[in-house]
Each structure stands twice: as C-alpha cells, then as structure tokens.
Amino acid sequence: MTDSPTTDSSTTKRPANKIRWGILGPGKIAHAFAADFQYVADGRLSAVASRSTERARAFAAQYDIPFAYGSYGELAASPEVDAVYVAVPHSHHYEAASLCLEAGKAVLCEKPLTVNSGQAEALFALAERRGSFLMEALWSKFNPVIVHLGELIASGAIGEVRRIHCDFGFVAPPDPGSRLRAPGLAGGALLDIGIYTLFLPHMLWGLPAQIDSHVVRGETGVDVQEQIILQWPGARMAVAEASLDSYYPTTGVISGTEGYIQLAAPFFAGRELTLWREGSEPRQVRREFPGKGYQFQVDEVNACLRAERLQSRRHSWEDSLALCQTMDRLRKTWGITYPGERAP
C-alpha cells in the first residue's frame, strides 16, 4: 500500500472545539454525506452553500444546519466553517476546491479529486502554499471491511497477491444532459464509477506498468462501458470493469498464491468479506456500522486536522495523483476530452 509521509511544512491550525463542516453543493451525494454525519464524533454540520438560496435553505432545514448561503464564495469566506466537503459535479471540483483552499479552509473533495492530473498537482501546490488540508473523498478506503482487507493481505493471509478483479455497473438515466452522460460535466463511467474499480489495485500496488483496455462510447461521446486490464511487475494483474448501460454484480475478488478474498457487494461499501484458503473452510468476516459509511472519511479528516497535517497518510496526495494519472492515460487512449478541459 502506498503511504507517503506527512508534509513537514504543515501549518494547518488545530480547531479548539468540534470541527465545523460546510457542504458545498447540496446534491444527491451531499444528502448521503449529511445523513451519515450524525455518526461523526468530532464534528458538526455548520453551513451549506448552493447557487440557489432556496435550495441551500431547504437542505439546511432538513439536516438542522444553522447557516445557508446562496453562493460558494460566501461559504468559503464564512468564519463559521473550518472544513468544506466539495460535492459539485466533477467538472467543477478544481474551481470549488481552489476557492476553499485559498480561503484557508480544509477541503474534502468528492472523487475524482479533479478531472486530470494537472489540476490535481495544482491543488496540491495550492494546499501547501496556503497551509490547508486537502483530501480526495474516496470514502471506500476508510470502510472497515476495506481496512480489514488491507490487514489480511499485509499478514500474508492469501500469500502473494497476483490478481484483482472488480466490477461496477448499472443502467444510468438516458438523459444526455445528466451529470453521468454530459461531456460538459465530465460525465462517463470512468470518473464516476470506474474509479471504484481502480482504487483497490492502486491501493495495493500503486501505478501500473502497463494498461490495456476496451471502451464503448455513448451518443454524447463519453465512455459508457469499459474493460481495463492493468499489469505490474511480478506477474500481478487487475481487471476493472465499469458500465452505465448494464448491471454488474459489483463484487471484488483479490486472489493470491494461497487463497482468495471475496468482497460482498457492493465491494466498495460493503460489510462483509469471505476469506478462502486452500485446505480450510471459508471464513466470513463482518464489520457492522451505522449508516452507509461516509462518516469514516470525515473521521480521518478530523484526525488529520487535530494532528495538524496537510494530507492523510491513508489516502495521500500521491495516491490521488496516481489514480488521476491512470485515468488520464485511459482517456488519452480513448480520445476523450471534456469541453474546456485544461491542466493549469
């Protein structure tokens, strides 16, 4: 697993009381985030911002949030907020995260961190310059089952890991203007759900040495189905499949020289895994927790802020950059760019 050292130049200020959180963009994912926030011990929801004041107020009323703002800039400048969860469409991650970092806020930005690696590197430089914490909201890495998976692999429970297979597919609404299908919103399977199928091999092995793939592009030009084969030295391979046009089992299997581990669906947010070893009975392991599990990434951010770190050791800037670089390579091969896309 990749684990970069804490940035030595950290100047993140440690909050005195419970960490006050703001939500930027009250969409579907923000509702899930807010619903799970009740399970966060060291934090409270303090503010929400939308481009629509009415929408912000409705969201605030639903989750008992004291401050509602009608612009992102108001939330970024608010003295009532220590950390911001950025939940706008993919195409707006860079601008929204930059706004909050410039204002000195800690930022937890929805995955993918940015639409390309150039933007990600610019955010890291900005966070370091401003002394502000930044982490990609790849919540799956903090799921208790995924954490235990890492412990099992590190202990040699299945020997040397040689193969990983992950798939995630569902039928998305056909609306060409939806965030999943609109090029202007950086739509497509890869950035939205394909990243889930890629994070496990990257978590274990880092950047792949070789990538091969097949892709189907939809009517709007974005990727709607893909099969990706990644290879690393030492006979290690991963197969990642994603689709917006068909249903997949959404399971993950990690295979080694002495057994395998199967993650129950959905593999990126489940509560159970099965460990199979040659000559032994399969062993099921469950990890119960309330809600959907979004609270664990918030706990990580809060712990990092208390420790005055600029980045997480469990999901570092290097980890996010590697995912961006792999997705850049794939989109380059497929000939997919987004309108107005640029690397600062």
C-alpha positions in Angstrom: 0.0 0.0 0.0 1.2 3.5 -0.7 1.8 5.7 2.3 3.6 9.0 1.8 5.0 10.9 4.8 3.2 13.8 6.3 4.1 17.1 4.7 6.7 18.7 7.0 5.6 22.3 6.2 2.1 21.8 7.6 0.6 24.9 9.1 -2.9 23.6 9.5 -4.4 25.2 12.6 -5.9 22.8 15.1 -9.6 23.7 15.9 -10.3 24.2 19.6 -13.8 22.7 19.7 -15.8 20.3 17.4 -14.7 20.8 13.8 -17.3 22.8 11.9 -18.1 21.5 8.5 -19.7 23.1 5.5 -21.2 21.4 2.4 -20.6 23.0 -1.0 -23.3 21.7 -3.4 -26.4 20.1 -1.9 -26.9 17.3 -4.5 -27.6 13.6 -4.1 -24.2 12.6 -2.7 -24.3 15.5 -0.3 -27.6 14.2 1.2 -25.9 10.8 1.8 -22.9 12.6 3.4 -25.2 14.7 5.6 -27.3 11.8 6.7 -24.2 9.9 7.9 -22.7 13.0 9.7 -24.7 12.1 12.8 -22.2 9.3 13.4 -19.2 11.7 13.4 -17.9 12.2 16.9 -15.6 15.2 16.5 -17.6 17.4 14.1 -20.8 19.2 13.4 -22.5 20.5 10.2 -22.4 24.2 10.3 -23.2 25.5 6.8 -24.3 24.6 3.3 -24.0 26.5 0.1 -25.8 26.4 -3.2 -26.1 28.7 -6.2 -29.8 28.7 -5.2 -30.5 30.3 -1.8 -33.8 28.4 -1.6 -32.1 25.1 -2.2 -29.5 25.8 0.4 -32.1 26.7 2.9 -34.2 23.6 2.2 -31.1 21.4 2.7 -30.2 23.2 5.9 -33.7 22.8 7.3 -33.6 19.1 6.5 -30.4 18.4 8.4 -30.6 21.1 11.1 -27.7 23.2 9.7 -27.6 26.7 11.1 -26.1 28.6 8.1 -27.3 28.5 4.5 -25.5 30.5 1.8 -26.6 31.4 -1.8 -23.1 31.3 -3.2 -20.0 29.2 -2.9 -17.9 32.3 -2.1 -19.9 33.1 1.0 -19.3 29.6 2.4 -15.6 29.7 1.6 -15.3 33.1 3.4 -17.5 32.1 6.4 -15.9 32.3 9.9 -18.4 29.5 10.9 -16.6 26.9 8.8 -13.4 25.0 9.4 -13.6 22.3 6.7 -15.6 22.0 3.5 -17.0 19.0 1.7 -17.0 19.7 -2.0 -19.9 17.9 -3.7 -20.3 19.7 -7.0 -20.1 17.9 -10.4 -16.7 16.6 -11.5 -16.1 19.4 -13.9 -16.3 21.9 -11.1 -14.1 20.2 -8.5 -10.9 22.1 -9.3 -12.5 25.6 -9.1 -14.6 24.8 -6.0 -11.7 23.2 -4.1 -9.4 26.1 -5.1 -11.8 28.6 -3.8 -12.0 27.0 -0.4 -8.2 26.3 -0.1 -7.5 30.0 -1.0 -9.8 30.9 1.9 -7.8 28.8 4.3 -10.4 26.0 4.7 -9.6 22.3 4.9 -11.1 20.5 1.9 -12.6 17.1 1.4 -13.3 16.9 -2.3 -15.5 14.3 -3.9 -13.8 11.8 -6.1 -12.3 12.1 -8.6 -10.3 14.9 -7.0 -10.1 16.6 -10.4 -10.7 15.7 -14.0 -7.0 15.4 -14.8 -3.6 15.1 -13.1 -2.5 18.6 -14.0 -5.4 20.1 -12.0 -4.6 17.7 -9.1 -1.0 18.8 -8.9 -2.1 22.5 -8.9 -4.4 21.8 -6.0 -1.6 20.1 -4.0 0.7 23.1 -4.6 -2.1 25.5 -3.5 -2.9 23.5 -0.4 0.8 23.5 0.6 1.2 27.2 -0.1 -1.9 28.1 1.9 -1.2 25.6 4.7 -4.6 24.0 4.1 -5.6 20.3 4.4 -6.8 18.6 1.3 -8.0 15.0 0.7 -10.0 13.3 -2.1 -13.2 11.8 -0.7 -12.5 8.2 -1.7 -14.7 7.0 1.1 -14.2 3.3 0.3 -10.6 3.3 1.6 -11.9 4.1 5.1 -14.7 1.4 5.0 -14.0 -1.0 7.9 -14.1 -4.0 5.6 -11.6 -2.5 3.2 -9.3 -1.6 6.1 -9.5 -5.2 7.3 -8.8 -6.4 3.8 -5.6 -4.5 3.8 -4.7 -6.0 7.2 -5.3 -9.5 5.9 -3.2 -9.0 2.8 -0.4 -7.5 4.8 -0.4 -10.5 7.2 0.0 -12.9 4.2 -3.4 -14.4 4.7 -3.7 -15.3 1.0 0.0 -15.4 0.1 1.3 -13.2 -2.6 -1.5 -11.3 -4.3 -1.4 -11.9 -8.1 -4.8 -10.8 -9.4 -7.6 -8.4 -8.5 -11.0 -8.2 -10.2 -13.6 -5.5 -9.6 -16.7 -4.6 -11.5 -19.4 -1.9 -11.1 -22.3 -1.4 -13.5 -25.8 -0.1 -13.5 -28.2 1.4 -16.0 -28.0 5.2 -15.8 -30.8 7.6 -16.9 -30.6 8.2 -20.7 -30.8 12.0 -20.3 -27.9 13.3 -22.3 -27.8 16.4 -20.0 -27.4 14.3 -16.9 -24.1 14.5 -15.0 -23.3 10.9 -15.9 -23.7 11.4 -19.7 -22.9 15.1 -20.3 -19.3 15.8 -21.6 -19.6 19.3 -20.1 -19.9 17.9 -16.7 -17.1 15.4 -17.2 -19.5 12.6 -17.4 -18.9 9.0 -18.3 -18.4 5.7 -16.4 -14.6 6.1 -15.7 -14.6 9.1 -13.5 -17.8 8.3 -11.7 -17.8 4.6 -11.0 -14.7 3.3 -12.8 -12.5 4.9 -10.1 -14.0 2.4 -7.6 -12.8 -0.5 -9.7 -9.3 1.1 -9.9 -8.7 2.1 -6.3 -8.0 -1.4 -4.9 -5.2 -2.3 -7.3 -3.7 1.2 -6.8 -4.0 0.9 -3.0 -2.0 -2.3 -3.1 0.4 -1.8 -6.0 0.5 1.9 -7.0 0.8 3.0 -10.6 0.6 0.1 -13.2 3.4 -0.6 -15.6 1.0 -1.4 -18.5 -2.6 -0.7 -19.3 -4.8 -2.2 -22.0 -8.5 -1.5 -22.4 -11.6 -1.7 -24.5 -14.3 1.0 -24.4 -17.8 1.7 -25.7 -18.7 5.4 -26.1 -22.3 6.6 -25.9 -24.3 9.0 -28.0 -22.8 12.0 -26.2 -19.3 10.8 -26.7 -18.5 9.8 -23.1 -17.4 6.3 -22.1 -20.4 4.2 -21.1 -18.7 0.8 -20.8 -15.1 -0.3 -20.4 -12.9 -3.3 -19.5 -9.5 -2.3 -18.3 -6.5 -4.7 -17.8 -3.7 -3.4 -15.7 -0.3 -5.1 -15.1 2.6 -4.7 -12.6 5.9 -6.4 -12.4 5.9 -9.8 -10.6 3.0 -11.3 -12.6 0.5 -9.1 -11.0 -2.7 -8.2 -12.9 -6.0 -6.4 -12.3 -9.2 -6.4 -14.3 -11.5 -3.5 -13.8 -14.9 -3.2 -15.5 -17.5 -0.4 -15.4 -20.7 0.3 -17.2 -23.5 2.9 -17.3 -25.6 0.7 -19.6 -25.8 -2.7 -17.9 -26.0 -4.2 -14.4 -22.9 -5.9 -12.9 -22.6 -7.9 -9.7 -20.4 -5.2 -8.1 -18.1 -7.6 -6.4 -14.4 -7.6 -5.8 -12.1 -10.6 -5.7 -8.4 -10.5 -4.6 -6.5 -13.7 -5.5 -3.2 -14.9 -4.1 -0.9 -17.8 -4.2 -2.5 -19.4 -1.1 -6.2 -18.3 -1.4 -8.5 -15.5 -2.2 -10.7 -12.9 -0.6 -14.2 -12.0 -1.9 -15.7 -8.7 -1.0 -19.5 -8.8 -0.8 -21.5 -6.4 -3.0 -21.1 -3.6 -3.2 -17.4 -4.3 -2.8 -16.5 -0.6 -2.3 -19.0 -0.1 0.6 -19.8 -3.5 2.0 -20.0 -5.0 5.4 -18.6 -8.5 4.7 -15.8 -10.4 3.1 -15.1 -14.1 2.7 -11.6 -15.5 3.2 -10.9 -18.8 1.4 -7.6 -20.7 1.9 -6.6 -24.0 0.3 -7.4 -26.8 2.7 -9.5 -24.7 5.1 -13.2 -23.8 5.4 -14.2 -20.4 4.1 -14.3 -17.8 6.8 -16.7 -14.9 6.7 -15.8 -11.6 8.4 -18.4 -8.9 9.1 -18.0 -5.3 10.2 -21.2 -3.7 11.3 -21.6 0.1 11.4 -24.4 2.6 11.2 -25.4 4.5 8.0 -23.7 3.9 4.7 -20.1 4.6 5.9 -19.5 8.2 4.7 -18.6 9.1 8.3 -15.3 7.3 8.3 -13.6 9.7 5.8 -14.8 12.6 7.9 -13.2 10.9 11.0 -9.9 10.7 9.0 -10.0 14.4 8.1 -10.8 15.4 11.6 -8.0 13.3 13.0 -5.6 14.9 10.5 -6.7 18.4 11.4 -6.1 17.6 15.1 -2.6 16.3 14.2 -2.0 19.5 12.1 -1.4 17.5 8.9 -1.9 18.8 5.3 -2.7 15.4 3.9 -3.8 12.0 5.0 -1.4 9.1 5.3 -4.1 6.6 4.5 -5.1 8.4 1.2 -2.3 10.7 0.3 -1.9 13.3 -2.4 0.4 10.7 -4.1 -2.5 8.2 -4.1 -4.9 10.6 -5.6 -2.4 11.7 -8.3 -1.8 8.0 -9.3 -5.5 7.5 -9.9 -5.7 10.7 -11.9 -2.7 9.7 -14.0 -4.1 6.2 -14.8 -7.5 7.8 -15.8 -5.6 10.3 -17.9 -3.8 7.5 -19.7 -7.1 5.7 -20.4 -8.9 8.8 -21.7 -6.0 9.7 -23.9 -6.1 6.2 -25.4 -9.9 6.5 -25.9 -9.7 10.0 -27.4 -11.9 11.5 -24.7 -11.5 15.1 -23.5 -14.1 17.3 -21.9 -15.2 20.8 -23.2 -12.9 23.5 -21.8 -10.7 20.9 -20.1 -7.3 22.3 -19.3 -4.4 21.4 -17.0 -3.5 24.6 -15.1 
